[in-house]
């Protein structure tokens, strides 16, 4: 247990409470920043260089790089996570990645990234440990899928790009994570049992699948200039991802031209020399031992005395030649260039002093104390943005007899344990700290999942609270039963009179460290819905707050279903906006909803019994190649319940059938011209526009709304020169969010880049454009194609 005395030992180094200055708006080029970084590096001792690459202490931020006062360098603060500052007071809990992905709205993705970046900066955090593109979502039960945006690499890639630009425009470094293959939580990292270490699971992914699926959104991240990339816990093709020469050196830094630094996930480093030479630039969380810290007159907390693989081990490795000094210099340059690029050397706010305490308190390592300073309030008006994004990421799955939006009601009943205020407080880290509760808290709305992607809320608006407030305003009464045990037991006798509409709020908890056990919503949800639907025939509306894929076995028994994902702190307000029609729903599924759990065939690898201690046994073979989610359903002719990309509105839309194709590139070569310089994102020709397709989108209903037309591309496969076997029939390669007044029509153009119509040729180690007929399908979901056109490549 840490004492306050230990905390105070760290305290003076954190700097005094500062008034947060505005972003200095510094504008430096990469080469100017690199020049400053190399001047800084030239003044460092070998030990200082090694410590810059090694986490220092645990807390006050999730990751900390030690200060070097003689050079006026105050260190670096790295904070979780992808939905807002995880451990802080008076910060905003934003909608989760999956919710943001479900908006299909580039502007909102950017706005969220920017607002989040502003908060991190004002709290004194140099690095945001996010956004997330891995897991991508191979397993629908994967515990962390919701932290990322979508199971489709194209949608995920756009969301990564917009988010990273937003973060870094606010002056904070982004960290695209987890690279790569961290698709399940079970055995995600090595486990020590009775002193014997069993290795983490090995994700075994072939080169083509890696490039076209799991690497794709990371390529967008590098293109967007992400300062850092976090390597993941798992092994990849038998080698730990944080020591993986092929994926770190050859692909990330070589092929993709990544100029920033690779940081390890927490305790994901399993070697020193091999990892450094394999491409790892920073190990987290370190931490430096007390002895190491003292060599630079630093305090350290003796909380974790497992020696880090870096620190003085790194100086030894350089001194004995197993790591070259040039390699260490490159690490320093990679770490410091983004710092200068974003102007973090000038007027950067100090770490909010309240943070240190909250960090330790949240882990049960310190007590709350009246001396804890009041937190800096960095929320600004971000609550309004959270509300807007959450509503925009809410997907109307079905709406029979237009039961929604709710109109002219006098009496509503709210059912379900997801509806009320949370019983367990405003911060729930989840099974990482409390494995006895794999379903999270029993009572209370679920605004976000668990683990490092969670977040504290300073205020959380529950659906029940927001609906009652709406009722006071609109003159309807609100009854409720929030105990799912009563609902499952069909004990609904307290309800009188019978309502005009029954709203059932369900939740699906999902968390880092655990994979989900079932695709159904939690807490006896099926019985709960069936019993309510029997009472409230034809007028039951189900709302889910879920991490993503669910089965909905009661689908045909209810009038409407709304997937509201993890909405963040304005949960109640955003769902009321949609249910009452103040906001016309425009969210679309960033994954597929199956009819049956067995329709998905991607079981989590779980080994029990004696073999669980055998490292060789933990193998996760990605034999399905490119066929995950909708590509899997399509290839196996499985009809989903709701297709990837599906989402209804209170109005209707159409796409004209006469789409126009115009080639930008004439005589497109099959391979791009080899790149002569290394640019972030890789060969710039891959990102160049080659083809435009223009169509007209119309609002054919009677209210304003936003459509999400989607472009799916089928590469030529059957002809000579076509894409090889293993190519999905059709994949997403474009989307737009189009706002339309009732009756309005507007032209929309989709632009395809060379990468969009290429496949990864393993033999040539290059993106190749296949020859033959290219089919372009336009629709409102993968299963709702309204217009098709074929053009010759
Ligand atoms: C482990 C998680 O995998 C990672 O996402 C997070 O940033 C670190 N812990 C720090 O909390």
Boltz pocket constraint, residues with backbone or C-beta under 6 A from the ligand:
constraints:
  - pocket:
      binder: B
      contacts: [[A, 62], [A, 80], [A, 81], [A, 129], [A, 177], [A, 265], [A, 266], [A, 452], [A, 512]]
      max_distance: 6.0
